Amino acid sequence: MIVENHLLLWNQASLKITDVQRTELPIGEPSHAFQLMSSTLIYTVKGRARMLLDEDEHPLENGYVCHASKGATLTVKDVTDPLEYYIISYKASLPMPCSQDLLELLDRTEPFDIHYGFVASHTAPLLISLSRMEQEWEQTEALAKLQVKSLFYQFICELMGQLQQQQLEETSPDIVLQAVRYMDEHYFEPITAVTLAARFNSSSRTMQRMFNKRLGLGPIDYLMQIRIDKAKALLCSTKDGLKDIAEAVGYVDNYYFSRLFKRYTGVSPSMYRESMQQVSSEKESASDSLDVPIRRLQRTIIHLKGELLLQGQPERIAVLDPQFMDHMLALGEQPAGSVMEPGDLSSFPEYLFGKLRPIKPLGTMQQPDLEALHALAPDMIICTEVHKNLYASLTLIAPTIMLERNRDWRETLRTIGRIMDKKPEAEQVLQQYKSKINALKSLLAAKLHGQSVTMIRPLDSSIRLHTCAHRTAAILYTDLGLHPPKLAVDRKRTSSLLSLEGLPEVDADHYFVLTDNQFKAWTDEIQATTTWKSLPAVQQQHVYHAKSSIWIAYYGPIAMNQVVDQVASVLLDAK
């Protein structure tokens, strides 16, 4: 977070304070959840509880300050100590006209729309401003409202000053994910591109661009696909008329609904219902004769290359990224074939032994063996954008789904769950992980008292420092609430390269060193140097070795649970 950029934009912004509240909650108070109608600052005066901003957890404790965006869902839960906190709601924008440079800086920085939180190092100045704001807010005079705005600016100045000292990482709200979940839950309501964008403090043009980049289709196209999928389910499971089904999925004009349905599926709703009834009858006959229940759930999978209609569960899946093997096994399924990690070509990962049946090796992620893949005769291939140049060839072998390689593993698991028709199982895995990290987060905070933790990986003749933007590093810094060293605070780059001589500049209290067979000799060479041995963390035995294949390559629920277990084990036992 570049505080100077934030200060520049705050200096130019037009500001309106919309609410100042102080809330007190007793121990055991039921969860409070509400959607923020404007940008919001939360400051905890005293007490202890957990706060969720969408799915991001923040610890409410003395001195914790948090910024949230319009449209985020705020939930306060698990009050274990009488809680008192302030909520300041505001609206800010750049006055027009303004320079193109400022508009571009606003687009890059988003100071009024990001999520971030930290424990203030000096609470008194912040609390004084908030207390006076509360007093003035209760007054009706115009002068009092102006005084509130003045005090708010004092609060922001102090906040930015402390952030400049701490240089903590912020995370931008995932607007696409928020919008997708909103449409999943409210598909039957009137939704337009304009109203959807406004709900999440965006423009319809920006949201269209973000959806196209992420999903390969616009938000309204996504909404239509949800509605068509819901309509298909109703046509198969009910005897409702077309007018009732159209209204149930958000269309008041059943003639328009019928035309839209045919455009998306190629058949009219009535023909679709007849064909599915015929398929169901045939399957019931087959099921009765075999005494085996058969489930064929039709669903559409949206991916980077468009969408794929699935009916039933694929049985022979080939995965061209080893992380998908982890996801499938977590759901109790087996791939028919998989690529292997380049640094460990001798076998599939040891941590999956006992779960993995013999499967067909398909080369490496960077160089899949297309002959082996063709011989496997899969009924589905799952690849990533790494294989964009091979996509056309892959689709000639089997239907192919392209997923984003560095997407949060939780969202990937949900997608794999849809592919495998195992959505409940996926949600159960996620809930178990969430319960685990919630329990460990407070234990680690109490143990480390703000000590910094980093992960490095010897590579070629240099050392790779993984930053906060790296997908596995996010497990440490976001999920477990650990503190990164200053050099690891970088939102744009997932890593930076260091020389051996530059390693002391990291200045972390704890190091996780990721190694594999390919670079073992270089790792040993580093650890034999005076530079390495002189690091305070080395001298205090705060260095822990980990397998890069588990931490980096196999980015799935089984591997990430092992990462969490290892981190918690060594740090809680650290001297």
C-alpha positions as CSV (number, residue, x, y, z in Angstrom):
1,M,0.0,0.0,0.0
2,I,1.5,3.3,-1.1
3,V,0.2,5.7,1.5
4,E,1.4,8.8,-0.4
5,N,-1.0,7.9,-3.2
6,H,-3.8,7.5,-0.8
7,L,-3.0,10.9,0.8
8,L,-3.0,12.6,-2.6
9,L,-6.5,11.2,-3.4
10,W,-7.8,12.0,0.1
11,N,-6.5,15.6,-0.4
12,Q,-8.6,16.0,-3.6
13,A,-11.7,14.1,-2.6
14,S,-15.2,15.5,-2.0
15,L,-16.4,14.0,1.3
16,K,-19.7,13.4,2.9
17,I,-20.1,11.8,6.3
18,T,-23.3,9.7,6.3
19,D,-23.3,8.2,9.8
20,V,-21.4,8.0,13.1
21,Q,-22.3,5.2,15.4
22,R,-20.9,3.8,18.6
23,T,-22.1,0.2,19.4
24,E,-21.8,-1.9,22.5
25,L,-22.4,-5.7,22.5
26,P,-22.4,-8.0,25.6
27,I,-20.7,-11.4,25.8
28,G,-22.6,-14.0,23.8
29,E,-24.5,-11.5,21.7
30,P,-25.9,-13.3,18.6
31,S,-24.3,-12.6,15.3
32,H,-25.0,-9.2,13.7
33,A,-24.9,-9.1,9.9
34,F,-25.7,-6.2,7.5
35,Q,-24.6,-4.9,4.1
36,L,-22.6,-1.7,4.1
37,M,-24.3,1.1,2.1
38,S,-21.2,3.2,1.8
39,S,-17.5,3.1,2.5
40,T,-16.9,2.5,6.2
41,L,-14.3,2.7,8.9
42,I,-14.6,0.5,12.0
43,Y,-12.6,1.2,15.2
44,T,-12.6,-1.2,18.2
45,V,-12.5,0.7,21.5
46,K,-12.4,-2.4,23.7
47,G,-13.5,-6.1,23.9
48,R,-13.0,-9.1,21.7
49,A,-15.0,-10.6,18.9
50,R,-14.7,-11.8,15.3
51,M,-15.7,-9.7,12.3
52,L,-16.3,-11.0,8.7
53,L,-16.1,-8.7,5.7
54,D,-17.7,-11.0,3.1
55,E,-15.4,-14.0,3.8
56,D,-12.3,-12.1,5.1
57,E,-12.0,-12.4,8.9
58,H,-10.8,-9.6,11.1
59,P,-10.1,-9.8,14.9
60,L,-12.1,-7.1,16.7
61,E,-9.9,-6.2,19.7
62,N,-8.6,-3.0,21.4
63,G,-7.2,-0.6,18.9
64,Y,-8.1,-2.6,15.7
65,V,-9.1,-0.3,12.9
66,C,-10.6,-1.6,9.6
67,H,-11.7,-0.1,6.3
68,A,-14.4,-1.7,4.2
69,S,-16.1,-1.0,0.9
70,K,-19.6,-0.3,-0.1
71,G,-21.5,-3.5,-0.8
72,A,-19.5,-5.6,1.6
73,T,-21.4,-7.7,4.1
74,L,-20.2,-7.1,7.7
75,T,-20.8,-9.7,10.3
76,V,-19.9,-9.4,14.0
77,K,-19.9,-12.7,15.9
78,D,-18.4,-14.7,18.8
79,V,-18.3,-11.8,21.3
80,T,-16.0,-13.2,24.1
81,D,-15.4,-9.9,25.9
82,P,-17.8,-7.0,26.1
83,L,-17.4,-5.2,22.8
84,E,-17.4,-1.5,22.0
85,Y,-16.7,-0.1,18.6
86,Y,-17.3,2.9,16.3
87,I,-18.6,2.7,12.7
88,I,-18.0,5.8,10.5
89,S,-19.8,5.7,7.2
90,Y,-18.9,8.1,4.4
91,K,-19.0,8.8,0.7
92,A,-16.0,10.1,-1.2
93,S,-15.3,10.9,-4.8
94,L,-13.1,13.1,-7.0
95,P,-14.8,16.4,-8.0
96,M,-15.1,16.8,-11.8
97,P,-13.4,17.9,-13.9
98,C,-10.1,16.5,-12.7
99,S,-6.9,15.4,-14.4
100,Q,-6.6,12.1,-16.2
101,D,-3.6,11.3,-14.0
102,L,-5.8,11.5,-10.9
103,L,-8.5,9.4,-12.4
104,E,-5.9,6.7,-13.3
105,L,-4.4,6.9,-9.8
106,L,-7.9,6.5,-8.4
107,D,-8.5,3.4,-10.6
108,R,-5.2,1.8,-9.5
109,T,-5.4,2.7,-5.8
110,E,-9.1,2.7,-4.9
111,P,-8.6,4.3,-1.4
112,F,-12.3,4.4,-0.7
113,D,-13.1,0.9,-1.9
114,I,-10.4,-1.4,-0.5
115,H,-10.4,-3.6,2.5
116,Y,-7.6,-3.4,5.0
117,G,-7.1,-3.7,8.8
118,F,-4.4,-3.3,11.4
119,V,-3.9,-2.7,15.1
120,A,-3.2,0.9,15.7
121,S,0.2,1.6,17.4
122,H,-1.1,4.8,19.0
123,T,-4.8,4.6,19.9
124,A,-5.2,7.8,21.9
125,P,-5.3,10.3,19.0
126,L,-7.7,8.1,17.0
127,L,-10.0,7.6,20.0
128,I,-10.1,11.3,20.8
129,S,-11.1,12.2,17.2
130,L,-13.9,9.5,17.2
131,S,-15.2,10.6,20.6
132,R,-15.5,14.2,19.5
133,M,-17.1,13.2,16.2
134,E,-19.7,11.2,18.1
135,Q,-20.5,14.3,20.2
136,E,-20.7,16.7,17.3
137,W,-22.8,14.2,15.2
138,E,-25.6,14.4,17.7
139,Q,-25.9,18.1,17.2
140,T,-28.1,19.5,14.5
141,E,-26.3,22.7,13.7
142,A,-24.4,23.1,10.4
143,L,-21.3,24.1,12.2
144,A,-21.3,20.8,14.1
145,K,-21.5,18.8,10.9
146,L,-18.6,20.8,9.5
147,Q,-16.7,20.0,12.7
148,V,-17.4,16.3,12.2
149,K,-15.9,16.5,8.7
150,S,-12.8,18.3,10.1
151,L,-12.4,15.6,12.8
152,F,-12.8,12.9,10.3
153,Y,-9.9,14.4,8.3
154,Q,-7.8,14.4,11.5
155,F,-8.6,10.8,12.0
156,I,-7.6,9.9,8.4
157,C,-4.3,11.8,8.8
158,E,-3.5,9.9,11.9
159,L,-4.6,6.6,10.3
160,M,-2.4,7.2,7.2
161,G,0.5,8.2,9.4
162,Q,0.3,5.0,11.3
163,L,-0.2,2.9,8.2
164,Q,2.9,4.5,6.7
165,Q,4.9,3.2,9.7
166,Q,3.4,-0.3,9.6
167,Q,3.2,-0.6,5.8
168,L,0.6,-3.4,6.1
169,E,-1.1,-5.1,3.1
170,E,-4.6,-4.3,2.0
171,T,-6.8,-6.5,-0.2
172,S,-9.2,-5.2,-2.8
173,P,-12.7,-6.6,-2.5
174,D,-13.4,-9.2,-5.2
175,I,-16.3,-7.4,-6.9
176,V,-16.8,-10.2,-9.5
177,L,-17.1,-12.7,-6.7
178,Q,-19.5,-10.5,-4.7
179,A,-21.6,-9.9,-7.8
180,V,-21.7,-13.6,-8.7
181,R,-22.9,-14.5,-5.2
182,Y,-25.5,-11.8,-5.2
183,M,-26.9,-13.0,-8.6
184,D,-26.8,-16.7,-7.4
185,E,-29.0,-15.6,-4.4
186,H,-31.2,-13.0,-6.1
187,Y,-31.5,-14.3,-9.7
188,F,-35.4,-14.1,-9.5
189,E,-35.3,-10.3,-8.7
190,P,-35.2,-7.5,-11.3
191,I,-31.4,-7.0,-12.0
192,T,-29.9,-4.8,-14.7
193,A,-26.3,-4.0,-15.5
194,V,-26.7,-0.5,-14.1
195,T,-28.3,-1.6,-10.8
196,L,-25.9,-4.4,-10.3
197,A,-22.8,-2.2,-10.8
198,A,-24.3,0.5,-8.5
199,R,-24.8,-2.0,-5.8
200,F,-21.1,-2.7,-5.7
201,N,-20.0,0.9,-6.2
202,S,-18.8,0.3,-9.7
203,S,-19.8,1.4,-13.2
204,S,-21.5,-1.0,-15.6
205,R,-18.6,-0.6,-18.1
206,T,-16.0,-1.5,-15.4
207,M,-18.0,-4.5,-14.2
208,Q,-18.5,-5.7,-17.7
209,R,-14.7,-5.5,-18.3
210,M,-13.9,-7.3,-15.0
211,F,-16.5,-10.1,-15.8
212,N,-15.1,-10.6,-19.3
213,K,-11.6,-10.8,-18.0
214,R,-12.4,-13.2,-15.2
215,L,-15.2,-15.4,-16.7
216,G,-15.2,-14.7,-20.4
217,L,-18.8,-13.3,-20.4
218,G,-20.6,-10.3,-19.1
219,P,-22.6,-10.1,-15.8
220,I,-26.0,-10.1,-17.5
221,D,-25.0,-13.1,-19.6
222,Y,-24.0,-14.8,-16.4
223,L,-27.3,-13.9,-14.8
224,M,-29.2,-15.3,-17.8
225,Q,-27.2,-18.6,-17.6
226,I,-28.2,-18.9,-13.9
227,R,-31.8,-18.3,-14.7
228,I,-31.7,-20.8,-17.6
229,D,-30.1,-23.4,-15.3
230,K,-32.8,-22.8,-12.6
231,A,-35.5,-23.1,-15.3
232,K,-34.1,-26.4,-16.5
233,A,-34.2,-27.7,-12.9
234,L,-37.9,-26.6,-12.5
235,L,-38.9,-28.1,-15.9
236,C,-37.4,-31.4,-14.8
237,S,-38.6,-31.5,-11.2
238,T,-42.1,-29.8,-11.4
239,K,-45.2,-29.7,-13.4
240,D,-45.5,-25.9,-13.2
241,G,-46.6,-24.1,-16.3
242,L,-44.2,-22.0,-18.4
243,K,-45.6,-18.7,-17.0
244,D,-45.0,-19.8,-13.4
245,I,-41.5,-21.0,-14.2
246,A,-40.6,-17.8,-16.1
247,E,-41.7,-15.7,-13.1
248,A,-39.9,-18.0,-10.7
249,V,-36.6,-17.3,-12.4
250,G,-37.1,-13.5,-12.9
251,Y,-39.0,-13.1,-16.2
252,V,-42.5,-11.6,-16.2
253,D,-42.9,-12.2,-19.9
254,N,-43.1,-15.9,-20.5
255,Y,-42.9,-15.4,-24.3
256,Y,-39.6,-13.6,-23.9
257,F,-38.5,-16.3,-21.5
258,S,-39.3,-19.1,-24.1
259,R,-37.3,-17.3,-26.8
260,L,-34.3,-16.7,-24.5
261,F,-34.4,-20.4,-23.4
262,K,-34.4,-21.6,-27.0
263,R,-31.5,-19.2,-27.8
264,Y,-29.4,-20.7,-25.0
265,T,-30.3,-24.4,-25.3
266,G,-31.4,-24.8,-28.9
267,V,-34.8,-26.2,-27.9
268,S,-38.0,-24.7,-26.5
269,P,-38.8,-25.2,-22.8
270,S,-41.6,-27.6,-23.6
271,M,-39.4,-29.7,-25.9
272,Y,-36.7,-29.7,-23.2
273,R,-39.1,-30.9,-20.6
274,E,-40.3,-33.7,-22.9
275,S,-36.8,-34.8,-23.8
276,M,-35.7,-34.9,-20.2
277,Q,-38.8,-36.8,-19.1
278,Q,-37.9,-39.4,-21.8
279,V,-34.3,-39.6,-20.6
280,S,-35.5,-39.9,-17.0
281,S,-37.8,-42.8,-18.0
282,E,-35.0,-44.6,-19.8
283,K,-32.6,-44.2,-16.9
284,E,-35.2,-45.4,-14.4
285,S,-35.7,-48.5,-16.5
286,A,-32.0,-49.1,-16.6
287,S,-31.7,-48.4,-12.9
288,D,-34.5,-50.8,-12.1
289,S,-32.8,-53.6,-14.1
290,L,-29.4,-53.0,-12.5
291,D,-30.7,-52.1,-9.1
292,V,-28.3,-49.1,-9.1
293,P,-29.6,-45.5,-8.5
294,I,-28.5,-43.2,-11.3
295,R,-28.2,-39.4,-10.9
296,R,-27.8,-37.1,-13.9
297,L,-27.6,-33.5,-12.9
298,Q,-27.4,-31.1,-15.8
299,R,-25.3,-28.0,-15.1
300,T,-23.3,-25.4,-16.9
301,I,-19.6,-24.9,-16.0
302,I,-18.3,-21.4,-16.8
303,H,-14.6,-21.2,-17.4
304,L,-11.9,-19.1,-19.1
305,K,-12.9,-20.3,-22.6
306,G,-16.6,-20.0,-22.2
307,E,-19.0,-22.6,-20.8
308,L,-19.5,-26.3,-20.9
309,L,-22.8,-28.1,-20.4
310,L,-22.4,-31.2,-18.2
311,Q,-24.9,-34.0,-17.7
312,G,-24.0,-36.5,-15.0
313,Q,-20.5,-37.0,-13.5
314,P,-17.4,-37.3,-15.6
315,E,-15.7,-40.6,-14.9
316,R,-12.3,-40.3,-16.6
317,I,-10.8,-36.9,-16.0
318,A,-7.3,-35.9,-17.0
319,V,-5.8,-32.9,-15.1
320,L,-3.0,-30.8,-16.6
321,D,-2.1,-29.1,-13.4
322,P,-1.2,-31.2,-10.3
323,Q,-3.2,-29.0,-8.0
324,F,-6.5,-30.3,-9.5
325,M,-5.5,-33.8,-8.5
326,D,-5.4,-32.6,-4.9
327,H,-8.9,-31.0,-5.3
328,M,-10.4,-34.2,-6.7
329,L,-9.0,-36.4,-3.9
330,A,-10.3,-34.0,-1.3
331,L,-13.8,-34.7,-2.7
332,G,-13.2,-38.4,-2.7
333,E,-12.6,-38.7,-6.5
334,Q,-9.7,-39.9,-8.5
335,P,-8.3,-38.5,-11.8
336,A,-7.6,-40.9,-14.6
337,G,-4.3,-39.2,-15.4
338,S,-2.3,-36.2,-14.3
339,V,0.8,-34.2,-15.1
340,M,3.7,-34.3,-12.6
341,E,5.7,-31.6,-10.8
342,P,9.0,-30.9,-12.8
343,G,11.2,-31.0,-9.7
344,D,9.8,-34.4,-8.6
345,L,9.3,-36.6,-11.7
346,S,10.0,-39.9,-9.9
347,S,6.5,-40.3,-8.6
348,F,3.3,-38.5,-7.6
349,P,3.5,-36.6,-4.3
350,E,4.1,-38.6,-1.1
351,Y,1.5,-36.7,0.8
352,L,-1.2,-38.2,-1.4
353,F,0.0,-41.8,-0.9
354,G,-2.8,-43.8,0.6
355,K,-5.4,-41.7,-1.2
356,L,-4.2,-42.0,-4.7
357,R,-4.8,-45.1,-6.9
358,P,-2.5,-45.8,-9.8
359,I,-3.0,-43.1,-12.5
360,K,-1.5,-42.4,-15.8
361,P,1.4,-39.9,-15.9
362,L,0.8,-37.2,-18.5
363,G,4.2,-35.4,-18.6
364,T,4.6,-32.0,-16.9
365,M,2.3,-29.0,-16.6
366,Q,4.6,-27.0,-19.0
367,Q,4.9,-29.9,-21.5
368,P,1.9,-32.3,-21.3
369,D,2.4,-35.6,-23.1
370,L,-0.4,-35.3,-25.7
371,E,0.2,-38.9,-27.0
372,A,-0.3,-40.3,-23.5
373,L,-3.3,-38.0,-23.1
374,H,-4.9,-39.3,-26.3
375,A,-4.2,-42.9,-25.3
376,L,-5.9,-42.3,-22.0
377,A,-9.2,-41.5,-23.8
378,P,-10.5,-39.2,-21.0
379,D,-14.1,-37.9,-21.1
380,M,-12.9,-34.6,-19.7
381,I,-9.7,-32.5,-19.5
382,I,-9.1,-29.8,-16.9
383,C,-6.3,-27.4,-17.8
384,T,-5.2,-23.8,-17.0
385,E,-4.3,-20.7,-19.0
386,V,-0.8,-22.1,-19.2
387,H,-2.2,-24.4,-21.9
388,K,-3.9,-21.7,-24.0
389,N,-1.8,-22.5,-27.0
390,L,-2.8,-26.2,-26.7
391,Y,-6.5,-25.6,-26.0
392,A,-7.7,-26.3,-29.6
393,S,-5.7,-29.6,-29.6
394,L,-7.1,-30.6,-26.2
395,T,-10.7,-30.1,-27.3
396,L,-10.1,-32.6,-30.1
397,I,-9.3,-35.2,-27.5
398,A,-12.1,-34.5,-25.0
399,P,-14.3,-31.7,-23.7
400,T,-11.9,-29.3,-22.0
401,I,-12.4,-26.9,-19.1
402,M,-9.8,-24.1,-18.6
403,L,-9.5,-22.8,-15.0
404,E,-7.4,-19.9,-13.7
405,R,-4.3,-21.3,-12.2
406,N,-3.7,-18.8,-9.4
407,R,-7.3,-18.4,-8.4
408,D,-8.0,-18.9,-4.7
409,W,-8.0,-22.6,-4.0
410,R,-11.4,-22.3,-2.3
411,E,-13.1,-21.0,-5.4
412,T,-11.4,-23.7,-7.5
413,L,-12.7,-26.3,-5.1
414,R,-16.2,-25.0,-5.5
415,T,-15.8,-25.3,-9.3
416,I,-14.4,-28.8,-9.1
417,G,-17.3,-29.6,-6.8
418,R,-19.7,-28.5,-9.5
419,I,-17.9,-30.5,-12.1
420,M,-18.0,-33.6,-10.0
421,D,-21.6,-32.9,-8.8
422,K,-20.3,-32.7,-5.2
423,K,-21.1,-29.2,-4.1
424,P,-22.1,-30.2,-0.5
425,E,-18.8,-32.1,-0.1
426,A,-16.8,-29.1,-1.3
427,E,-18.6,-26.8,1.2
428,Q,-17.9,-29.3,4.0
429,V,-14.2,-29.3,3.2
430,L,-14.2,-25.5,3.2
431,Q,-16.0,-25.3,6.5
432,Q,-13.6,-27.6,8.2
433,Y,-10.6,-25.6,7.0
434,K,-12.3,-22.4,8.2
435,S,-12.8,-23.8,11.6
436,K,-9.2,-24.9,11.8
437,I,-7.7,-21.5,10.9
438,N,-10.1,-19.7,13.2
439,A,-8.8,-21.7,16.1
440,L,-5.2,-21.4,15.2
441,K,-5.2,-17.6,14.4
442,S,-5.6,-16.5,18.0
443,L,-3.1,-19.1,19.3
444,L,-0.4,-17.9,16.8
445,A,-1.1,-14.2,17.6
446,A,-0.6,-14.9,21.3
447,K,2.5,-16.9,20.7
448,L,4.3,-14.6,18.2
449,H,3.4,-11.1,19.5
450,G,3.8,-9.6,16.0
451,Q,7.0,-11.3,15.0
452,S,7.4,-11.5,11.2
453,V,7.3,-14.7,9.2
454,T,8.4,-15.2,5.6
455,M,8.8,-17.9,3.0
456,I,11.8,-18.1,0.7
457,R,12.8,-20.5,-2.1
458,P,16.4,-21.1,-3.3
459,L,16.2,-21.1,-7.1
460,D,18.9,-21.3,-9.7
461,S,21.6,-19.0,-8.3
462,S,19.3,-16.7,-6.4
463,I,16.7,-16.7,-3.7
464,R,13.0,-16.1,-4.3
465,L,11.1,-14.2,-1.7
466,H,7.4,-14.8,-1.9
467,T,5.3,-11.7,-1.2
468,C,1.9,-11.2,0.2
469,A,0.4,-11.4,-3.3
470,H,1.5,-15.0,-3.6
471,R,-1.3,-17.5,-3.3
472,T,0.4,-19.7,-0.7
473,A,1.8,-16.7,1.2
474,A,-1.8,-15.5,1.6
475,I,-2.4,-18.6,3.7
476,L,0.2,-17.3,6.2
477,Y,-0.7,-13.6,6.1
478,T,-4.5,-13.6,5.4
479,D,-5.8,-16.9,6.8
480,L,-3.5,-17.3,9.8
481,G,-2.9,-13.5,10.4
482,L,0.9,-13.7,10.5
483,H,3.0,-10.6,9.9
484,P,5.2,-10.3,6.8
485,P,8.5,-8.5,6.8
486,K,8.5,-5.2,5.0
487,L,10.3,-6.6,1.9
488,A,7.4,-9.1,1.4
489,V,4.7,-6.5,1.3
490,D,3.9,-6.2,-2.4
491,R,0.4,-6.4,-3.9
492,K,1.5,-6.5,-7.5
493,R,4.3,-9.0,-7.7
494,T,4.0,-12.5,-6.2
495,S,7.7,-12.7,-5.6
496,S,11.1,-10.9,-5.9
497,L,14.6,-12.3,-6.4
498,L,17.3,-11.7,-3.9
499,S,21.0,-12.4,-4.0
500,L,22.6,-14.2,-1.1
501,E,24.2,-10.9,0.0
502,G,20.8,-9.3,0.0
503,L,19.1,-11.9,2.2
504,P,19.8,-10.1,5.5
505,E,17.7,-7.2,4.3
506,V,14.6,-9.4,4.6
507,D,15.1,-9.3,8.4
508,A,12.4,-11.7,9.3
509,D,12.0,-13.4,12.7
510,H,11.0,-16.7,11.2
511,Y,11.9,-18.3,7.8
512,F,10.2,-21.1,5.9
513,V,12.7,-22.4,3.4
514,L,11.0,-24.2,0.4
515,T,13.2,-26.9,-1.2
516,D,13.0,-29.7,-3.8
517,N,15.4,-32.2,-5.3
518,Q,16.2,-29.9,-8.2
519,F,17.7,-27.1,-6.1
520,K,18.8,-29.1,-3.0
521,A,22.5,-28.5,-3.8
522,W,22.1,-24.8,-4.0
523,T,20.1,-24.8,-0.7
524,D,22.8,-26.7,1.0
525,E,25.4,-24.2,-0.4
526,I,23.5,-21.2,0.9
527,Q,23.2,-22.7,4.4
528,A,26.9,-23.3,4.6
529,T,27.7,-19.6,4.1
530,T,28.6,-17.1,6.8
531,T,25.8,-14.8,5.5
532,W,23.2,-17.4,6.3
533,K,24.7,-18.4,9.6
534,S,24.8,-14.8,10.8
535,L,21.0,-14.3,10.3
536,P,19.4,-13.8,13.8
537,A,16.6,-16.3,12.8
538,V,19.1,-19.0,12.0
539,Q,21.0,-18.4,15.3
540,Q,17.7,-18.6,17.2
541,Q,16.7,-21.8,15.3
542,H,13.7,-20.1,13.7
543,V,14.2,-21.7,10.3
544,Y,11.9,-24.4,9.1
545,H,12.2,-26.5,5.9
546,A,9.2,-27.3,3.8
547,K,8.7,-29.1,0.5
548,S,8.1,-26.7,-2.4
549,S,5.9,-29.2,-4.2
550,I,3.4,-29.1,-1.4
551,W,3.6,-25.4,-0.7
552,I,3.7,-24.2,-4.3
553,A,2.7,-26.8,-6.9
554,Y,-0.2,-28.7,-5.2
555,Y,-2.3,-25.7,-4.3
556,G,-5.4,-27.6,-3.2
557,P,-7.3,-28.3,0.1
558,I,-5.2,-31.3,1.2
559,A,-1.9,-29.5,0.6
560,M,-3.0,-26.2,2.1
561,N,-4.2,-28.0,5.2
562,Q,-0.8,-29.6,5.5
563,V,0.8,-26.2,5.1
564,V,-1.4,-24.8,7.9
565,D,-0.6,-27.8,10.1
566,Q,3.2,-27.4,9.6
567,V,3.1,-23.7,10.2
568,A,1.1,-24.0,13.4
569,S,3.2,-26.9,14.6
570,V,6.6,-25.3,14.3
571,L,5.6,-21.8,15.3
572,L,3.7,-22.8,18.3
573,D,6.7,-24.9,19.4
574,A,9.2,-22.2,18.6
575,K,11.5,-21.0,21.3
